[in-house]
Amino acid sequence: MTARRLLFGGDYNPEQWDEDIWREDIRLMHDARVTTVTLGVFAWGFLEVDDDEWEWDWFDRIIGMLSDAAIGVDLATPTAAPPTWLHRRHPEIIPVDLTGSRYHPGGRLGWCASNPTWHAYSTRVARRLGERYGRHPAVTMWHVGNELGGGNRLCYCAESSAAFREWVRTRYGTIDALNRAWGTAVWGLRYRDFDDVTAPLASESGHNPSLLLAFDRFSSDALRDQYRRERDALHAAGVRTPITTNLMLTVGGSVADYAEWAPDLDIVAIDHYTQAADPRRERELSFVASRARGLDRTAPWLLMEHAASAVNWQERNRPKAPGEMTRHSIQHIAHGSDGALFFQWRASASGVEQYHSGLVPHAGTATRQWGEVVALGSILERISETAGSLVSASQVAILADIPAKWAWEEGQKPLNDYPLERSGRRWHEALAARGLVPDVVPPAADLSGYRLLVVPGMYAVGDAVAARIADAAAAGATVVIGHLSGIVDEENRVRTGGYPGAFREMLGVFGEEFHPLLHGETTALASGAVAVDWAERLRSVDAEIIDTYLGGPLNGLPAVTRRHVGSGSAWYVSADLDEGLDALVDAVVADAGVAARVPVAPDVEAVRRERDGATWLFLVNHSEVPVSIPASGFDLVGGRDVEGTIEVAAGGVSVIREVSEARP
């Protein structure tokens, strides 16, 4: 990642193919201008064929072939796929499910992050790889495991219970502190000793949501510790090139608390797969990409995996439309990725993922898809000068927190089928459509540079985070608190005394009770807005009432409020607005005094990256008609000068090296 070039390529599994295919692969990679492949993800059983019996020759050959072709290797520790001999000899490493039953061999990620036998074998294979290839010139990056927790996030075995007990002992110090934090007086679930604490196996009537949230946090930490063990084994073997792993950061994804992981990663790297059934999947993509860059705003991140076309795990797996693969790749790069890598290079002929697309499809190179792959490689080569740049600083941020999502999902709630993260995506869409290019950051991020801060559905909030948000308002920011924010503390205990507990004083409101709406039910607001799913019985203490509920049991009560806080303001939106959100966004944007930072046009995404005084304007046209956009400079994609405006083709992309006077 030190050389300034955009990475292009993806997961390569040569062990699935005869060596004559390897030679064809290298030739095709050259044709497509592939720069990097991820090697070895599922190769453990082909490298360590039995306990401490190694076959390196084939791996030496393929790495040598890639090196000779000037194709870099992102070398994976193969711990995503423990070999069959290891499962046969040590079945105790396989995770145990919620019912207490151990899974069987045959899948991937068949290991418990708390098992000491697993620790020994996984670090040994990492160390051996590091010793053999740690100084190989072709190996430009290391990749620990694969999608850690993507199938083995939670394990309920005896080793996990023991590790969980030690985790809670460290977190709470005394059993009395744990009992207070979790509210174990309910149902008489008081613990007398830490030895009483176990992993929360299935219970007929459900578990304490504080226990469940703690187990979520423990499980995230256990997976992070596994990453650290393998990383440290690589370092001990002499590896000095960057080390990362691929995070699964999607809307709805909640495998681990990635904000806690980010400092351990030399490069923030994510996988991202769109949903074919989502008619505006490009908007979800932008939201996720913004979350990725929000994990570390000081450096570019990396798209480690996405799909060339169809995946195999959705209900209906539709291929990407012509041009969509290129648009998705450029979107990620626009939002700060230093490349676009895929799963996988060549579509598999067998196995579970045989119908997951690859850059080389089953039908071969005489296909539309291969033509787009070659064209994309050419585009990335032409825009390679943007590598190493960062997305221009934003004045607007949205807070997103994975543990807050866990807290909402653990235990019975007023709405038990409600996707809490939906509000964040909708706010991101609305702000992006106004050319504001919002960041999406975790609660621990530095908030001081933002003039508009949106907190949508951050259900669980600790006192320190609530205070930092209030400080941002007092310092001059416009803060918008959305419904279902600040309801519980960091232990999943309800903040009593009125909703929304963590923010009630800052907002100047008093929430008496929730008023969830039934399926198909709506409630109107005086402004003409319409709420779905969620409303609240609210009264103002000393806040200005901006909008009220109209009709029904909430008639005339506040729905949206605003209060001056220091030199800023704090808005509360108590309803889940379906219609009318745009008008509200316009109002808070005006209150914050922020303006578009990039050109604005319907269905055209515009993002600016910059480095050392140079700027590049990325334009992605998601519409079916050409669109003219104000711009001046040089279009790297089209290879032409741009003076005043550029017409971006329907479904097309442009990347403009700007002249200084063209930047707003």
C-alpha positions in Angstrom: 0.0 0.0 0.0 3.0 2.3 0.1 3.3 2.6 -3.7 0.8 5.0 -5.1 -1.3 2.7 -7.2 -4.8 1.5 -6.9 -5.1 -2.3 -6.2 -7.1 -4.4 -8.6 -7.7 -8.2 -8.5 -9.0 -10.4 -5.8 -9.1 -13.8 -4.1 -7.1 -16.4 -6.0 -7.5 -20.1 -5.3 -5.0 -21.9 -7.6 -5.4 -25.1 -5.5 -8.8 -25.5 -7.2 -7.2 -25.8 -10.7 -4.6 -27.7 -12.7 -1.3 -25.9 -13.3 -2.1 -25.3 -17.0 -4.9 -23.1 -15.7 -2.4 -21.2 -13.6 -0.5 -20.2 -16.7 -3.7 -19.0 -18.4 -4.7 -17.1 -15.2 -1.4 -15.2 -15.2 -1.9 -14.3 -18.9 -5.5 -13.1 -18.2 -4.4 -11.2 -15.1 -1.9 -9.3 -17.3 -4.6 -8.6 -19.9 -6.9 -7.2 -17.2 -4.1 -5.2 -15.5 -4.5 -7.0 -12.2 -2.1 -5.6 -9.6 -2.8 -7.8 -6.6 -4.3 -11.2 -5.6 -5.2 -12.5 -2.2 -3.6 -15.9 -1.9 -3.9 -18.8 0.5 -7.3 -18.0 2.2 -8.5 -21.7 2.0 -5.2 -23.4 1.4 -4.2 -24.7 4.9 -4.9 -28.4 4.1 -2.8 -28.1 0.9 0.1 -26.6 2.8 0.1 -28.5 6.1 -1.1 -31.9 4.8 -1.0 -33.5 8.2 0.1 -32.4 11.7 3.4 -30.5 11.1 3.9 -32.1 7.6 4.3 -29.4 5.0 4.1 -29.2 1.2 5.5 -25.9 0.1 6.6 -26.6 -3.5 3.3 -25.8 -5.2 2.9 -22.6 -3.2 6.4 -21.5 -4.0 5.7 -22.0 -7.7 2.5 -20.0 -7.8 4.0 -17.1 -5.8 7.1 -17.2 -8.1 4.8 -17.1 -11.2 2.9 -14.1 -9.7 6.2 -12.4 -8.8 7.6 -12.9 -12.3 4.4 -11.3 -13.7 4.8 -8.3 -11.3 1.5 -9.2 -9.6 1.6 -8.4 -5.8 0.4 -11.0 -3.3 -1.9 -10.3 -0.3 -0.9 -13.4 1.6 -3.6 -14.8 3.9 -3.1 -16.9 6.9 -5.4 -19.9 6.0 -7.2 -20.0 9.3 -10.6 -19.5 7.7 -10.5 -23.2 6.7 -9.0 -25.6 9.3 -8.0 -28.8 7.6 -10.0 -32.0 8.0 -7.1 -33.7 9.8 -7.2 -31.0 12.5 -10.9 -31.4 13.0 -10.6 -35.1 13.2 -7.9 -35.0 15.8 -9.2 -32.0 17.8 -13.0 -31.8 17.3 -13.1 -29.7 20.5 -12.0 -26.6 18.5 -15.3 -26.7 16.6 -17.9 -24.1 17.9 -20.9 -25.0 20.0 -24.3 -23.5 19.1 -26.9 -21.8 21.2 -28.5 -25.2 22.2 -25.2 -26.6 23.4 -24.7 -28.8 20.4 -21.3 -28.9 18.7 -21.3 -28.2 14.9 -19.7 -30.8 12.6 -16.8 -30.4 10.1 -17.6 -29.5 6.6 -17.9 -25.7 6.5 -15.5 -22.9 7.1 -14.4 -20.9 10.2 -14.8 -24.1 12.2 -13.1 -22.9 15.3 -13.8 -21.3 18.7 -11.8 -18.2 19.3 -11.4 -19.1 23.0 -10.0 -22.6 22.5 -6.3 -23.0 23.5 -5.7 -25.9 21.1 -6.9 -23.7 18.3 -4.6 -20.9 19.4 -1.6 -23.2 19.2 -2.4 -24.5 15.7 -3.5 -21.2 14.2 -0.5 -19.3 15.4 1.8 -22.1 14.2 0.6 -21.9 10.6 0.8 -18.1 10.7 4.4 -18.3 12.0 5.4 -20.9 9.4 4.0 -18.8 6.6 5.7 -15.7 7.9 9.0 -17.5 8.2 8.9 -18.7 4.6 7.4 -15.7 2.8 7.7 -12.8 5.2 10.5 -11.2 3.1 9.4 -12.4 -0.3 9.3 -9.4 -2.6 6.0 -10.4 -4.2 4.2 -10.3 -0.8 3.1 -6.7 -0.4 0.5 -7.2 2.3 -0.8 -9.9 4.8 -4.3 -10.9 5.4 -5.2 -12.6 8.7 -7.9 -15.3 8.3 -11.0 -14.3 6.4 -14.2 -12.6 7.6 -13.4 -13.3 11.2 -16.7 -14.2 12.9 -18.6 -14.7 9.7 -20.2 -17.9 10.8 -18.4 -18.5 14.2 -19.1 -15.2 15.8 -20.7 -16.7 18.9 -19.5 -20.0 20.6 -21.2 -21.4 23.7 -18.7 -24.1 24.6 -17.1 -24.7 28.0 -13.9 -22.9 26.9 -16.0 -19.9 25.8 -17.8 -19.8 29.2 -14.5 -19.9 31.0 -13.1 -17.1 28.9 -16.3 -15.1 29.3 -16.1 -15.4 33.1 -12.6 -14.0 33.0 -13.7 -11.2 30.7 -16.6 -10.1 33.0 -14.3 -10.4 36.1 -11.9 -8.0 34.4 -14.6 -5.6 33.2 -16.6 -5.4 36.5 -14.0 -6.2 39.2 -16.6 -7.5 41.8 -19.7 -9.6 41.5 -21.7 -6.8 43.2 -20.7 -4.4 40.4 -21.7 -7.0 37.8 -25.1 -7.5 39.5 -25.7 -3.7 39.6 -24.7 -3.3 36.0 -26.9 -6.1 34.7 -29.9 -5.5 37.0 -29.9 -9.2 38.0 -32.6 -8.5 40.7 -35.1 -9.0 37.9 -36.3 -12.7 37.9 -34.0 -13.3 40.9 -31.0 -13.8 38.6 -28.5 -12.5 41.1 -25.0 -14.0 40.9 -23.2 -15.0 44.1 -19.8 -15.5 42.4 -18.2 -15.1 39.0 -18.2 -18.9 38.7 -22.0 -18.6 38.3 -21.5 -16.7 35.0 -21.8 -18.9 31.8 -22.3 -18.3 28.1 -26.0 -17.6 27.6 -27.2 -20.9 26.1 -30.8 -21.1 24.9 -33.3 -20.4 27.6 -37.0 -21.1 27.3 -38.0 -17.6 28.4 -35.1 -15.6 27.1 -32.1 -14.0 28.8 -31.2 -10.8 30.5 -30.4 -8.3 27.7 -27.5 -7.0 29.7 -26.0 -10.4 29.8 -26.5 -10.9 26.0 -24.9 -7.5 25.2 -21.9 -8.4 27.4 -21.5 -11.7 25.6 -21.7 -9.8 22.3 -18.8 -7.6 23.5 -16.8 -10.5 24.8 -17.2 -12.4 21.5 -16.0 -9.3 19.5 -13.0 -9.1 21.8 -12.3 -12.8 21.5 -12.2 -12.5 17.7 -10.0 -9.5 17.9 -7.6 -11.4 20.2 -7.5 -14.1 17.5 -6.5 -11.5 15.0 -3.8 -10.2 17.3 -2.4 -13.7 18.0 -1.9 -14.4 14.3 -0.6 -10.9 13.6 1.9 -11.2 16.4 3.0 -14.6 15.1 3.6 -12.9 11.7 5.6 -10.1 13.4 7.6 -12.6 15.4 8.5 -14.4 12.1 9.9 -11.2 10.7 6.9 -9.8 8.7 7.2 -6.0 8.3 4.7 -5.4 5.5 1.2 -4.2 6.4 -1.2 -6.6 8.1 -5.0 -6.4 8.0 -8.1 -8.5 7.9 -11.4 -8.1 6.0 -14.2 -6.6 8.1 -17.8 -7.2 7.2 -19.2 -3.8 7.4 -22.7 -3.8 5.8 -26.0 -2.3 6.8 -27.3 -4.9 9.1 -23.9 -6.4 9.7 -22.9 -6.6 13.4 -20.2 -9.3 13.7 -17.8 -7.2 15.8 -17.2 -3.8 17.2 -14.9 -2.7 14.4 -14.3 0.7 15.9 -12.4 -1.1 18.6 -10.5 -3.2 16.0 -9.3 -0.4 13.8 -6.2 0.6 15.8 -4.9 -3.0 15.4 -5.2 -2.9 11.6 -2.4 -1.4 9.4 -5.1 -0.9 6.8 -8.8 -0.8 7.4 -10.2 -3.4 4.9 -13.8 -4.4 4.3 -15.9 -6.8 2.3 -19.1 -5.4 0.8 -21.8 -7.2 -1.1 -24.9 -5.4 -2.3 -28.4 -6.9 -2.1 -29.9 -7.6 -5.6 -33.4 -7.0 -4.2 -32.5 -3.5 -3.0 -33.6 -1.1 -5.8 -31.2 1.6 -4.5 -28.3 -0.6 -3.5 -25.8 2.0 -4.7 -27.0 4.2 -1.8 -26.4 1.5 0.7 -22.9 1.0 -0.8 -22.1 4.7 -0.2 -23.3 4.5 3.4 -21.1 1.5 4.0 -18.1 3.0 2.3 -18.5 6.2 4.4 -18.5 3.9 7.5 -15.3 2.3 6.3 -13.5 5.6 6.0 -14.9 6.8 9.3 -13.0 4.0 11.1 -9.7 5.8 10.3 -10.0 9.2 8.6 -6.2 9.6 8.5 -5.5 7.0 5.8 -7.1 5.4 2.8 -8.9 2.1 3.4 -9.2 -0.9 1.1 -12.2 -2.8 -0.5 -10.9 -6.3 0.0 -13.9 -8.1 -1.5 -17.0 -7.4 -3.6 -18.7 -9.2 -6.3 -18.1 -9.0 -10.0 -21.7 -10.1 -10.7 -24.1 -12.4 -8.9 -23.5 -13.9 -5.5 -24.9 -17.3 -4.4 -26.4 -16.7 -0.9 -29.3 -14.4 -1.5 -32.8 -15.7 -2.1 -32.6 -14.8 -5.8 -29.1 -14.1 -7.1 -29.4 -11.8 -10.0 -26.2 -10.7 -12.0 -25.1 -7.1 -11.9 -26.4 -4.9 -14.7 -24.0 -3.8 -17.5 -21.7 -1.1 -16.0 -22.8 -1.8 -12.4 -19.5 -3.6 -11.5 -17.5 -0.5 -12.6 -19.8 1.9 -10.9 -19.6 0.0 -7.6 -15.9 -0.2 -7.8 -15.5 3.5 -8.5 -17.9 4.4 -5.8 -15.8 2.6 -3.2 -12.7 4.3 -4.5 -14.4 7.7 -4.5 -15.2 7.2 -0.8 -11.5 6.6 0.1 -10.6 3.0 -0.9 -7.2 2.6 -2.5 -8.5 -0.2 -4.8 -11.2 -2.6 -5.7 -10.6 -6.3 -5.0 -13.1 -9.1 -5.6 -14.1 -12.5 -4.5 -12.9 -14.2 -6.6 -10.6 -14.3 -9.6 -12.0 -17.4 -11.3 -15.5 -18.7 -10.6 -15.4 -22.1 -8.9 -16.6 -25.1 -10.7 -17.5 -27.0 -7.5 -18.1 -26.5 -3.8 -20.5 -24.3 -1.8 -19.6 -21.1 -3.8 -19.7 -22.6 -7.3 -22.4 -20.1 -8.3 -20.7 -17.1 -6.8 -19.4 -14.9 -9.6 -15.7 -14.4 -10.4 -13.8 -12.0 -12.5 -13.3 -14.9 -14.9 -16.8 -16.3 -15.3 -17.7 -20.0 -16.0 -18.4 -19.0 -19.6 -14.9 -17.7 -20.0 -13.5 -14.6 -21.7 -15.9 -14.3 -24.7 -18.4 -12.6 -22.4 -19.8 -9.2 -21.5 -18.6 -9.6 -18.0 -14.9 -10.3 -18.9 -15.0 -7.3 -21.2 -16.1 -5.1 -18.3 -13.3 -6.6 -16.1 -10.7 -5.6 -18.7 -12.2 -2.2 -19.1 -12.3 -1.7 -15.3 -8.6 -2.6 -15.0 -7.8 0.0 -17.7 -9.9 2.7 -15.8 -8.2 1.9 -12.5 -4.8 2.2 -14.2 -5.7 5.6 -15.6 -6.9 7.0 -12.3 -4.1 5.4 -10.3 -2.7 8.8 -9.4 -5.5 9.2 -6.9 -4.1 6.4 -4.6 -3.0 7.7 -1.3 -5.4 10.6 -1.3 -8.1 11.1 1.3 -11.8 12.2 0.9 -12.0 15.9 1.6 -13.0 16.8 5.1 -16.7 17.0 5.7 -18.7 19.4 7.9 -21.3 16.7 8.5 -21.2 13.4 10.3 -23.6 10.6 11.2 -22.8 8.5 14.3 -23.0 4.7 13.9 -22.3 2.3 16.7 -22.4 -1.5 16.4 -22.8 -2.2 20.2 -25.8 0.1 20.2 -27.4 -2.1 17.5 -26.6 -5.2 19.6 -28.3 -3.6 22.6 -31.4 -3.1 20.5 -31.4 -6.6 19.2 -30.8 -8.3 22.5 -33.9 -8.9 24.5 -37.6 -8.1 23.9 -38.3 -4.6 22.6 -41.4 -2.5 21.8 -40.7 -3.3 18.2 -39.1 -6.7 17.7 -38.9 -6.6 13.9 -37.5 -3.1 13.5 -34.2 -2.5 11.7 -32.6 0.2 13.8 -29.9 1.0 11.3 -32.4 2.0 8.6 -32.5 5.6 9.9 -28.7 6.0 9.4 -28.9 5.0 5.8 -31.8 7.3 5.1 -30.1 10.3 6.7 -26.9 9.5 4.7 -28.9 9.3 1.5 -30.6 12.7 2.1 -27.4 14.5 3.1 -25.4 13.0 0.2 -28.1 14.1 -2.2 -27.4 17.7 -1.1 -23.7 17.4 -1.9 -22.6 17.3 1.8 -20.6 14.0 1.5 -21.3 13.1 5.2 -18.8 11.0 7.2 -20.1 8.1 9.2 -18.1 7.8 12.4 -18.1 5.8 15.6 -19.0 7.6 18.9 -15.3 7.7 19.9 -14.4 9.8 16.9 -13.2 13.4 17.2 -16.5 15.4 16.7 -14.9 18.9 16.9 -14.8 19.6 13.2 -18.4 19.0 12.4 -21.1 21.6 12.1 -23.9 19.1 11.7 -24.0 15.9 13.7 -26.8 13.4 13.3 -27.4 10.6 15.9 -30.0 8.3 14.4 -31.1 5.4 16.4 -28.1 5.1 18.8 -30.1 3.1 21.3 -27.3 2.5 23.9 -25.2 5.4 24.9 -22.7 5.8 27.8 -22.5 8.9 29.9 -19.2 10.0 28.4 -20.4 9.7 24.8 -23.6 11.6 25.6 -21.5 14.4 27.2 -19.3 14.6 24.1 -22.3 15.0 21.9 -23.7 17.7 24.2 -20.3 19.4 24.1 -20.4 19.4 20.3 -23.7 21.3 20.4 -22.5 23.7 23.0 -19.5 24.5 20.8 -21.7 25.4 17.9 -22.7 22.3 16.1 -26.3 21.5 15.1 -27.0 18.1 16.7 -29.9 16.0 15.6 -31.0 13.2 17.9 -33.2 10.6 16.2 -35.8 8.4 17.8 -34.7 5.4 19.8 -31.4 7.1 20.8 -30.0 7.2 24.3 -32.7 4.9 25.7 -30.4 2.6 27.6 -26.9 2.9 29.0 -23.8 0.9 27.9 -25.0 -2.1 29.9 -28.4 -2.2 28.2 -30.2 -0.8 31.3 -33.1 1.6 30.6 -32.3 5.2 31.7 -35.3 6.0 33.9 -36.8 9.4 34.4 -38.1 10.0 30.9 -37.0 9.4 27.3 -34.6 9.8 25.6 -32.6 9.4 28.9 -29.1 10.2 27.8 -30.1 13.3 25.8 -33.2 14.5 27.6 -31.5 17.4 29.4 -29.7 18.6 26.3 -32.9 18.4 24.2 -35.2 20.0 26.7 -37.9 17.3 26.3 -39.6 14.7 28.4 -40.7 11.5 26.7 -43.5 9.7 28.7 -44.0 6.6 26.6 -43.3 5.0 23.3 -46.0 4.7 20.7 -44.9 2.0 18.2 -47.2 1.8 15.1 -48.6 -1.5 13.9 -47.8 -2.9 10.5 -49.3 -0.7 7.8 -50.3 2.0 10.3 -49.1 5.6 9.9 -49.5 8.8 11.8 -49.5 12.3 10.3 -47.6 15.4 11.4 -48.9 19.0 11.1 -46.3 19.8 8.5 -47.6 17.1 6.2 -44.9 14.6 7.1 -46.0 11.0 7.7 -44.4 8.7 10.3 -44.3 4.9 10.1 -43.3 2.3 12.7 -42.4 4.7 15.5 -43.8 7.7 17.4 -43.7 8.8 21.0 -45.8 10.6 23.7 -43.6 13.6 24.2 -43.8 17.0 25.8 -41.5 20.0 25.7 -39.8 21.2 28.8 -38.0 24.2 27.3 -37.6 23.3 23.7 -39.1 25.0 20.6 -41.8 22.8 19.0 -41.1 22.5 15.3 -43.7 20.0 14.3 -46.6 18.2 16.1 -48.5 15.0 15.7 -51.9 15.4 13.9 -54.8 13.2 14.9 -55.0 10.1 17.0 -53.9 9.6 20.6 -50.9 11.9 20.1 -52.8 14.8 18.5 -51.1 18.1 19.2 -48.1 16.7 21.0 -44.6 17.6 19.9 -43.0 15.4 17.3 -39.9 17.4 16.3 -38.3 20.0 18.7 -35.3 22.3 18.7 -33.4 23.8 21.6 -30.5 26.3 21.8 -27.5 24.7 23.4 -24.5 27.0 24.0 -23.7 28.4 20.5 -25.3 25.5 18.8 -28.6 23.7 18.8 -30.1 20.3 19.5 -33.0 18.8 17.5 -35.1 15.9 18.5 -37.0 13.8 16.0 -39.3 11.5 17.9 -41.0 9.9 14.9 -39.7 7.6 12.1 -40.5 9.9 9.2 -41.3 8.3 5.9 -42.7 11.2 4.0 -41.4 14.6 5.0 -37.8 13.7 5.9 -36.4 15.8 3.0 -38.1 19.0 4.4 -36.6 18.2 7.9 -33.2 17.7 6.4 -33.4 21.0 4.6 -34.3 22.7 7.9 -31.4 21.2 9.9 -28.9 21.9 7.1 -30.0 25.5 7.1 -29.8 25.6 10.9 -26.2 24.3 10.7 -25.2 26.7 7.9 -23.6 24.0 5.8 -23.6 24.0 2.0 -22.8 21.6 -0.8 -19.1 20.7 -1.1 -19.5 19.0 -4.5 -21.7 19.5 -7.6 -25.3 18.3 -7.1 -27.4 16.5 -9.7 -30.1 13.9 -9.4 -28.7 10.3 -9.3 -25.1 11.5 -9.8 -22.8 10.8 -6.9 -20.0 13.3 -6.5 -17.1 12.9 -4.0 -13.8 14.7 -3.9 -10.4 13.2 -2.8 -7.3 15.3 -2.2 -3.6 15.0 -1.5 -0.8 17.5 -1.2 -2.9 20.3 -2.7 -4.2 18.3 -5.6 -7.9 17.3 -5.8 -9.8 14.8 -7.9 -13.6 14.9 -8.4 -15.2 11.5 -8.8 -18.6 11.5 -10.6 -20.7 8.3 -10.8 -23.9 8.6 -12.9 -26.5 6.1 -11.6 -29.1 7.3 -14.0 -30.1 6.1 -17.5 -29.5 9.5 -19.1 -26.3 11.6 -19.6 -25.9 14.4 -17.1 -23.9 17.6 -17.4 -21.9 18.5 -14.3 -19.9 21.7 -13.6 -16.2 20.8 -13.6 -12.9 21.9 -14.9 -9.6 20.0 -15.2 -8.6 16.8 -16.9 -10.9 13.7 -17.1 -8.6 10.8 -16.3 -11.2 8.2 -17.4 -11.9 9.9 -20.8 -8.4 11.3 -21.3 -9.7 14.8 -22.1 -9.6 18.4 -20.9 -12.7 19.6 -19.2 -13.6 23.3 -19.2 -16.7 24.4 -17.3 -18.8 21.3 -17.6 -18.5 17.6 -18.3 -21.2 15.3 -19.6 -21.1 12.0 -17.7 -22.6 9.3 -19.8 -25.6 7.3 -18.6 -24.4 4.8 -16.1 -20.9 6.2 -16.6 -18.0 7.4 -14.4 -15.6 10.3 -14.6 -12.6 11.2 -12.4 -11.4 14.8 -12.9 -8.0 16.1 -11.8 -9.3 19.6 -10.9 -7.9 23.0 -11.4 -8.0 25.0 -8.2 -10.6 27.5 -9.4 -13.0 24.7 -10.1 -13.3 23.7 -6.5 -16.2 25.1 -4.4 
